[in-house]
Amino acid sequence: HEISTILQRQQHRVRYSESVEIGSMIFSVSGVAFILADTQDLLMTGEEQFFKRIQKFINIHRNSFLVLSAALHGPEEWNIMFRIQRRY
């Protein structure tokens, strides 16, 4: 919820919904949607499940972006980013 606090400070209206994918932000006026993810989440949940989550988000929100964060940018994290770029 750190990001929602920052957005509220900048006078953005923040709403929460049970029907929205966890870790996503949707700017309804512009129609832009972001999904926030961490490479550790991908490693823990499994690649295929993570890719299904991304694909579902893309299908719902045509103007969407993935924001992928990593505490460390080692070979494994670079490999994950490469596979995501190659797939999408």
Secondary structure by P-SEA (a helix, b strand, c coil): caaaaaaaaabbbbbbbccccccccccccccbbbbbbbaaaaaaacaaaaaaaaaaaaaaccccccccccccccaaaaaaaaaaaaac
